[in-house]
């Protein structure tokens, strides 16, 4: 360098302009560094905020109930008479009390102010027994001393005097004010159930052990809206034990005769004229006896309070011979003292107990969850739960009425109901079940996360079985064996597949691939043999061609020759479908699977998901794995080849170990996308929440379940929050798998980084 150039260089690297330029450059560097840092912190904060929001929505599911005293006042109507029944309107404003003398007392539930007072039309008779007929219809029955049964319906008349809402309790008599005469002696025990067309009454007469049953048809008058009862059939239930409780199930077929020592006779009333004894069972053990008994919501489960402070749940279960038997389902440890009283919720499978220690406990049967406890200063005569489960009325032993406010929004969710087997009403055994809604008012929500989580993993695994071998092997060939000019076209073409909307792939999989696969099932399985064997045969044939012919196509481009070969082999395998079915499966492989092999088959199944979602995952796995293999330092490859290793030896011994962290990351990235995939699974899987590894059965994934049910979920309901819990589980899945992938990747990098 001459002196003039050296002098110019020194002037350029010194002076105010240079220092100003350096300061500007440093400022720009700091600005970009700060921007990158802010962006990174922003991403982390965004993820944490999403996590916080999910936890915020889900957390109320596991909060205990709160019970607070709202008001206390003297018992309306006085404490001289025993109470038979309480009712309260859904707004918790007005309540009614019916005493053993037939007096109806309506009062303000907040202050005890009397609103109305009347008496039942007993015509000189007395009430000898009482029963709830149908909770949802507010129908009750009174057994009378003259041998009649008076049926009444309680309700609340709403008026608006001076534009102010006024609710007045009232009783109506849907079958007339005259009692339904069933006998000529006092009725000591009565049970009744009503449907749209029939009424069934079971009763026991004073001094007798047998139980009588009568069935009535409801006949509507042609001239008015009055409904009359016409006797259709009658029968007699033999019995030789004392009956302390006479209980009839909501389906009008199950009749239970229960004594205090736990002895129970279970009768089938399908044929009223000839009741059938299905079972004799003892519902308690040893010296334990029954202290209280009540049906759970739906009149299917018997909740049995015992003298040793337990509540036992029993309900009929169908056995392998299609016969029903009473089965013990679960128990709740309340206290060591007898459970004197059980009250039920009117809209959920919840119940309240009172024991001898004067403690109230609130439970949910399905979730097996204890929600709250309240200690009373005195004994309790009666508990009434509000219709919405948000309050309770308590009649105490010292003649007081206490009104409680209850905040109990999500009693039907617990860790055991989400992740454990639950024995639901009507099921033959405990199961993992997702069924969030039903048309029935006494529906038992089934919020098991297990089948959805299982379906998510099942869909991801089957799709990975299809995608990983193809994507990784394609990446190996493209990065290591293919020439650069061909690679420039192949790699972007494969990556372009990732731009296809998954809704289109799901649409094609559900409406075209699924029925086509069902019609050519044997052909799809033939592909697994025909294509690999055909490729090997083609390669062997190519190697036998004269060398001048083989050299016409460069080694790095010969893979292009395989494209028509693979297409032809696939078409050939599918064309073999009918011959294979005729030869091995009597002409129909699907029918053979279901009838001969005993394998359930669903058109939209895991096999369809494996092909469709695996096709969507191939570009993701291929792109990352190909970059990892291609970026292996060339000096490692050249050194291995220079030492005499073949191309395959170099690939296995040098390239794959060095690129293994990147290949592993590609596989985990594909698995993570498979876990969160929605539209393909939603449209092509059948969306049935099953626990079955059968490749011919469908599934429901967490993401698909969110897409299906979130638009219909009631805001802030248990269903709504459980769906957010599904999102939280997906979030945790992604976090755990990504963390695991990063840990393994770092360990592999340290292990093979010295190569």
Secondary structure, DSSP 8 states (H G I E B T S, - for coil): --HHHHHHHHHHTSSHHHHHHHHHHHHHHHHHHHHHHHHHHHHHHHHHHHHHHHHHHHHGGG---EEEEEEEEE-TT-SSS-EEEEEE-TTSSEEEEEETT-EEEEEETTT--EEEEEE---TT--EEEEEEEETTTTEEEEEETTSEEEEEEEEEEEEEETTEEEEEEEEE-TT-SS-EE--SS-EEEEEEEE-SSEEEEEEEETT---EEEEEEEEEE-SSSS-EEEEEEEEEEE---S--SEEEE-TTS-EEEEE-TTSEEEEEE-SSGGG-EEEEEEESS-TT--EEEEEE-TTS-SEEEEETTSEEEEEEEEE-TTS-EEEEEEEEEE--SS-EEEEEE-SSSSEEEEEETT-EEEEEETTTTEEEEEEE-SS-EEEEEE-TTSSEEEEEETTSEEEEEEEE-S-TT--HHHHHS-B--TT-SS-B--EE---S-TT---EE-SHHHHHHHHHHHHHHHHHHHHHHHHHHHIIIIIS-HHHHHHHHHHHHHGGGS-HHHHHHHIIIIIHHHHHHTHHHHHHHHHHHHHHHHHHHHHHHTS-HHHHTTS-GGGTHHHHHHHHHHHHHHHHHTHHHHHHHHSTT-HHHIIIIIS-----SS-HHHHHHHHHHHHHHHHHHHHHHHHHTS-HHHHHHHHHTT--HHHHIIIIIHHHHHHHHHHHHHHHHHHHHH--HHHHHHSB--------TTS-B--HHHHHHHHGGGS-TTSHHHHHHHHHHHHHHHHHHHHHHHHHHHHHHHHHHHTT-
